[in-house]
């Protein structure tokens, strides 16, 4: 019977489709059109996120007694307009009604203008070069790009696009020489060791880096990380976990290329995950997108989720039909996995996570 493990996509080249939305409650419109190419910094949605409602009755100030006396020519604003304090909302001869605060016009009906006070302007950037493949109403567009995709475990809710560098010998905690400042300024930094102290954050901010990508972090630093102005992504999660060779090698092999770092904080009911996207050139037809409904198969790239091989990756050499005994005495179904260091070990199916597409596997195991 096929086994369908959890997926974390770590792919060297794939088609990536992502939705960009205005926040819930925002009123706005798309500034990009179907079929257009956009760069990472291009604004593709713009709008306002309004505050409390204010109801302005314009009949009496305009000297009117009934709503049907109010004509369209008397109203000087339209639904969706953002108005500043003092702007004329309606006028009848010399009689006027003005906005008492900065506001967004939400509705005009029955002699009343309903506004939402003090709107906050919002621009949504593409965050990654690509093609706009669909504009969905006034609040959502679909962006498509081709590149490497690395899904991660945790992020502190921020986004950035730009170049990145590998951590220097000795770690960034040892960086104090001002001569290093320009080398890492406006770059993300890729750590190959867990974050163990607040000093990692403070040094990165001092050196004007844009992001930190680390394999893992002490759990008690989570709240501090959420308060940082710098973007933080954990590839593996919390604890003392090392970065999978597959992830580190993919980042290393694409040094010199800019990447999108999306540190979306995982939510229980949201499919969004923190991720790194590295746009790449390609020729011919689009590479296939990630597939989430693939069963485990021989040759598949997997990662181990629990001790004693937690965080290590490898390829399935053989699916084992008969359950085997593991360290806790249970007999469980599993697979023989060849680790990146060359060892072949038995791993229960429940401890395996599928990386990428099964079809990407270069071959199957024989033993």
C-alpha positions as CSV (number, residue, x, y, z in Angstrom):
1,X,0.0,0.0,0.0
2,X,1.5,3.4,-1.0
3,X,2.7,5.7,1.9
4,X,2.3,9.4,1.5
5,X,4.7,11.3,3.8
6,X,4.8,15.0,4.6
7,X,6.5,17.2,2.0
8,X,9.1,19.9,2.3
9,X,10.1,21.1,-1.1
10,X,13.8,21.6,-1.7
11,X,14.1,21.8,-5.5
12,X,17.0,23.0,-7.7
13,X,14.7,24.2,-10.5
14,X,10.9,24.3,-10.5
15,X,8.0,26.6,-11.5
16,X,6.8,28.5,-8.5
17,X,3.3,30.2,-8.3
18,X,2.5,32.5,-5.4
19,X,-0.4,34.7,-4.6
20,X,0.1,38.3,-3.6
21,X,-2.8,39.9,-1.6
22,X,-3.8,43.1,0.1
23,X,-4.4,42.5,3.8
24,X,-8.0,41.5,4.9
25,X,-10.2,44.6,5.0
26,X,-8.0,46.7,2.7
27,X,-9.6,48.5,-0.2
28,X,-7.5,48.9,-3.3
29,X,-6.7,47.7,-6.8
30,X,-4.1,45.8,-8.8
31,X,-1.5,48.0,-10.6
32,X,-0.2,45.1,-12.7
33,X,-1.9,43.5,-15.7
34,X,-2.1,39.9,-16.8
35,X,0.9,38.7,-18.8
36,X,3.2,41.5,-17.7
37,X,6.7,40.9,-16.4
38,X,7.5,42.4,-13.0
39,X,10.7,42.9,-10.9
40,X,10.9,42.2,-7.2
41,X,10.5,45.9,-6.2
42,X,7.5,46.6,-8.5
43,X,4.2,47.5,-6.7
44,X,1.6,45.1,-8.0
45,X,-1.3,46.0,-5.6
46,X,-2.0,49.2,-3.9
47,X,-4.7,50.3,-1.4
48,X,-5.7,51.5,2.0
49,X,-6.4,49.8,5.3
50,X,-9.0,52.0,7.0
51,X,-10.0,52.5,10.6
52,X,-13.2,53.3,12.4
53,X,-16.4,54.2,10.6
54,X,-17.7,57.7,10.5
55,X,-21.2,58.5,9.3
56,X,-21.6,62.0,7.8
57,X,-25.2,63.1,7.2
58,X,-25.0,65.7,4.4
59,X,-28.7,66.7,4.0
60,X,-29.2,69.2,6.8
61,X,-25.8,71.0,6.2
62,X,-26.7,71.3,2.5
63,X,-30.1,72.7,3.3
64,X,-31.9,69.6,2.0
65,X,-34.9,67.9,3.7
66,X,-35.1,64.6,1.7
67,X,-32.5,62.2,0.4
68,X,-34.0,62.3,-3.1
69,X,-33.1,66.0,-3.2
70,X,-29.4,65.1,-3.1
71,X,-28.1,64.9,-6.7
72,X,-25.0,63.2,-8.0
73,X,-23.5,66.6,-8.9
74,X,-23.6,67.6,-5.2
75,X,-21.4,64.7,-4.2
76,X,-17.7,65.6,-4.9
77,X,-16.2,62.3,-3.9
78,X,-16.6,58.6,-5.0
79,X,-16.5,55.3,-3.2
80,X,-12.9,54.2,-2.8
81,X,-11.5,57.8,-2.7
82,X,-9.0,58.6,0.0
83,X,-9.6,62.2,1.2
84,X,-7.7,64.4,3.5
85,X,-9.0,66.4,6.4
86,X,-10.8,69.5,5.1
87,X,-11.6,68.0,1.7
88,X,-15.1,69.0,0.4
89,X,-17.4,65.9,0.4
90,X,-20.6,67.5,-0.8
91,X,-21.6,71.0,-2.0
92,X,-24.9,72.8,-2.7
93,X,-24.2,76.3,-3.8
94,X,-22.2,78.0,-1.1
95,X,-23.1,75.3,1.5
96,X,-20.4,72.6,1.8
97,X,-19.7,69.5,3.9
98,X,-16.0,68.8,4.6
99,X,-14.1,65.8,5.9
100,X,-13.2,66.1,9.6
101,X,-10.3,63.6,9.4
102,X,-8.2,61.8,6.8
103,X,-10.5,59.0,5.6
104,X,-11.5,56.5,3.0
105,X,-15.0,56.8,1.3
106,X,-16.6,53.5,2.0
107,X,-20.3,54.1,1.0
108,X,-22.6,56.8,-0.2
109,X,-26.3,56.1,0.4
110,X,-29.6,57.7,1.5
111,X,-28.1,61.2,2.1
112,X,-25.1,59.8,4.1
113,X,-21.5,59.5,3.4
114,X,-19.8,56.6,5.3
115,X,-16.1,57.0,5.8
116,X,-13.4,55.0,7.5
117,X,-11.0,57.2,9.4
118,X,-7.3,57.5,9.1
119,X,-6.6,54.9,6.4
120,X,-3.1,53.4,6.2
121,X,-1.6,53.3,2.7
122,X,-0.4,49.9,1.6
123,X,1.7,48.9,-1.4
124,X,2.2,45.2,-2.1
125,X,5.5,44.5,-4.0
126,X,6.1,41.5,-6.2
127,X,9.0,40.4,-4.0
128,X,10.4,38.3,-6.8
129,X,10.8,38.8,-10.5
130,X,8.2,36.9,-12.5
131,X,5.1,37.0,-14.7
132,X,1.7,38.1,-13.6
133,X,-0.5,35.2,-14.8
134,X,-3.8,36.3,-13.2
135,X,-5.4,39.4,-11.7
136,X,-8.2,38.3,-9.3
137,X,-10.4,41.2,-8.5
138,X,-9.1,44.2,-6.7
139,X,-7.1,42.5,-4.0
140,X,-5.2,39.6,-5.4
141,X,-2.8,38.7,-8.2
142,X,-1.0,35.4,-9.1
143,X,2.8,35.6,-9.7
144,X,4.8,32.9,-11.5
145,X,8.5,32.5,-11.5
146,X,11.1,29.8,-12.2
147,X,14.0,29.0,-9.9
148,X,15.2,27.1,-6.9
149,X,12.8,26.6,-4.0
150,X,13.8,25.9,-0.4
151,X,10.9,25.6,2.1
152,X,11.9,26.2,5.7
153,X,10.6,25.5,9.2
154,X,10.1,28.9,10.8
155,X,10.3,32.7,10.2
156,X,9.7,35.9,12.0
157,X,7.1,37.3,9.6
158,X,9.3,39.6,7.4
159,X,10.1,39.6,3.7
160,X,13.2,40.7,1.7
161,X,14.8,40.3,-1.7
162,X,18.5,40.7,-2.4
163,X,21.9,39.0,-2.5
164,X,23.3,36.7,0.2
165,X,26.6,35.5,1.4
166,X,27.9,32.6,3.4
167,X,29.0,33.2,7.0
168,X,32.7,33.9,7.3
169,X,35.2,31.7,9.1
170,X,34.8,32.1,12.9
171,X,31.1,33.1,12.6
172,X,29.5,36.5,12.5
173,X,29.6,36.8,16.3
174,X,33.3,37.4,15.9
175,X,32.8,40.3,13.5
176,X,33.9,43.5,15.0
177,X,36.3,45.0,12.4
178,X,34.6,48.0,10.7
179,X,36.4,46.9,7.5
180,X,33.9,44.0,7.2
181,X,30.9,46.4,7.3
182,X,30.8,47.0,3.5
183,X,31.3,43.3,2.7
184,X,28.0,42.2,4.3
185,X,25.9,45.4,4.2
186,X,22.6,44.9,2.4
187,X,23.2,41.1,2.2
188,X,21.5,38.2,3.8
189,X,23.8,35.9,5.8
190,X,23.7,32.1,5.6
191,X,24.7,30.4,8.9
192,X,25.8,26.8,9.1
193,X,25.3,26.5,12.8
194,X,22.4,27.1,15.3
195,X,21.7,30.5,16.7
196,X,22.7,30.3,20.4
197,X,22.5,33.8,21.6
198,X,21.0,37.3,21.1
199,X,24.5,38.5,19.9
200,X,23.9,36.9,16.5
201,X,21.0,39.3,16.0
202,X,22.8,42.4,17.3
203,X,25.9,41.8,15.1
204,X,23.7,41.3,12.0
205,X,21.9,44.6,12.7
206,X,25.2,46.4,13.4
207,X,26.6,45.1,10.1
208,X,23.4,46.3,8.3
209,X,22.6,42.8,7.0
210,X,19.1,42.2,5.5
211,X,18.4,38.7,6.8
212,X,19.7,35.7,8.8
213,X,19.2,32.2,7.5
214,X,20.2,29.6,10.1
215,X,19.6,25.9,10.5
216,X,18.0,26.2,13.9
217,X,17.8,28.4,17.1
218,X,17.4,28.0,20.8
219,X,13.6,28.0,21.6
220,X,13.9,30.6,24.3
221,X,15.1,33.1,21.6
222,X,11.8,32.9,19.7
223,X,10.1,36.0,21.2
224,X,13.3,38.0,20.8
225,X,13.6,37.0,17.2
226,X,10.0,38.1,16.6
227,X,10.8,41.6,17.8
228,X,13.9,42.0,15.5
229,X,13.8,44.4,12.6
230,X,16.0,42.0,10.6
231,X,14.4,39.0,8.8
232,X,15.1,35.6,10.4
233,X,14.5,32.2,8.8
234,X,15.2,28.7,10.4
235,X,15.7,26.0,7.8
236,X,15.2,23.1,10.3
237,X,13.4,24.5,13.4
238,X,14.1,25.0,17.0
239,X,16.8,23.2,19.0
240,X,20.4,22.2,18.1
241,X,19.8,21.0,14.5
242,X,22.3,21.2,11.6
243,X,21.4,22.4,8.2
244,X,20.7,19.6,5.7
245,X,23.5,19.3,3.2
246,X,20.9,19.5,0.4
247,X,19.8,23.0,1.6
248,X,23.3,24.3,2.3
249,X,24.7,23.1,-1.1
250,X,21.8,24.6,-3.0
251,X,22.4,28.0,-1.4
252,X,26.2,27.7,-1.9
253,X,25.9,26.7,-5.5
254,X,23.8,29.8,-6.3
255,X,26.0,32.4,-4.6
256,X,26.0,35.6,-6.5
257,X,22.3,35.4,-7.4
258,X,19.7,37.4,-5.5
259,X,17.0,35.5,-3.6
260,X,13.5,36.1,-2.1
261,X,13.5,35.5,1.6
262,X,9.9,35.0,2.8
263,X,9.9,34.5,6.6
264,X,6.2,33.9,6.9
265,X,5.5,32.8,10.5
266,X,3.8,29.4,10.3
267,X,0.1,29.4,11.2
268,X,-2.1,26.4,12.0
269,X,-4.6,26.8,9.3
270,X,-2.5,28.5,6.6
271,X,-0.7,26.6,3.8
272,X,2.0,29.4,3.7
273,X,5.5,28.3,4.8
274,X,8.7,30.3,5.2
275,X,10.8,29.8,2.1
276,X,13.7,30.9,0.0
277,X,13.2,31.4,-3.8
278,X,16.2,31.9,-6.0
279,X,15.1,33.0,-9.5
280,X,17.0,31.2,-12.2
281,X,17.3,31.5,-16.0
282,X,15.8,28.6,-18.1
283,X,15.2,27.7,-21.7
284,X,12.4,26.0,-23.4
285,X,9.2,24.9,-21.6
286,X,8.6,25.6,-17.9
287,X,9.9,23.0,-15.4
288,X,7.2,21.1,-13.6
289,X,5.8,22.7,-10.4
290,X,6.0,21.0,-7.0
291,X,3.7,18.0,-6.5
292,X,2.2,17.4,-3.1
293,X,0.4,14.1,-3.7
294,X,3.4,11.8,-4.4
295,X,3.9,8.5,-2.5
296,X,7.2,7.5,-1.1
297,X,9.2,5.5,-3.7
298,X,12.7,4.1,-4.2
299,X,15.2,6.8,-5.2
300,X,13.2,9.6,-3.5
301,X,15.2,12.3,-1.6
302,X,14.1,12.3,2.0
303,X,14.9,13.9,5.3
304,X,14.8,12.2,8.7
305,X,12.5,13.9,11.3
306,X,13.5,12.3,14.5
307,X,16.6,11.0,16.4
308,X,19.0,9.4,15.9
309,X,19.2,10.8,12.3
310,X,17.1,14.0,12.8
311,X,17.8,16.6,10.1
312,X,19.9,14.3,8.0
313,X,19.0,13.7,4.3
314,X,19.4,10.9,1.9
315,X,17.8,8.7,-0.8
316,X,15.5,5.8,-0.3
317,X,17.4,2.7,-1.4
318,X,14.6,0.2,-0.7
319,X,11.1,0.2,0.8
320,X,11.0,-2.6,3.4
321,X,7.8,-4.7,3.2
322,X,8.2,-6.4,6.6
323,X,8.2,-4.3,9.8
324,X,11.6,-4.2,11.6
325,X,12.4,-3.7,15.3
326,X,13.7,-0.2,16.2
327,X,15.4,1.0,19.3
328,X,12.3,1.4,21.4
329,X,11.3,-2.3,20.8
330,X,8.5,-1.5,18.3
331,X,8.3,-3.3,15.0
332,X,7.5,-0.6,12.3
333,X,7.3,-0.4,8.5
334,X,10.1,1.6,7.0
335,X,12.8,2.1,4.4
336,X,16.5,1.7,3.9
337,X,17.9,5.2,3.3
338,X,21.4,6.0,2.1
339,X,22.6,9.0,4.0
340,X,24.7,11.8,2.5
341,X,27.7,10.4,4.4
342,X,27.4,7.0,2.6
343,X,25.8,5.0,5.4
344,X,22.6,3.0,4.7
345,X,20.2,2.9,7.7
346,X,16.7,1.7,8.4
347,X,14.2,4.5,9.2
348,X,10.5,4.1,10.1
349,X,8.1,5.6,7.5
350,X,6.7,8.0,10.1
351,X,10.1,9.5,10.5
352,X,10.6,10.4,6.8
353,X,9.8,13.6,5.0
354,X,9.8,13.8,1.2
355,X,11.9,16.5,-0.4
356,X,11.1,17.5,-3.9
357,X,9.5,15.4,-6.6
358,X,9.9,11.6,-6.7
359,X,10.4,12.0,-10.5
360,X,13.6,13.9,-9.8
361,X,15.2,10.8,-8.3
362,X,18.2,9.8,-10.4
363,X,17.6,6.1,-9.9
364,X,16.5,3.5,-7.4
365,X,18.4,1.5,-4.9
366,X,19.2,-2.1,-5.5
367,X,19.7,-3.7,-2.1
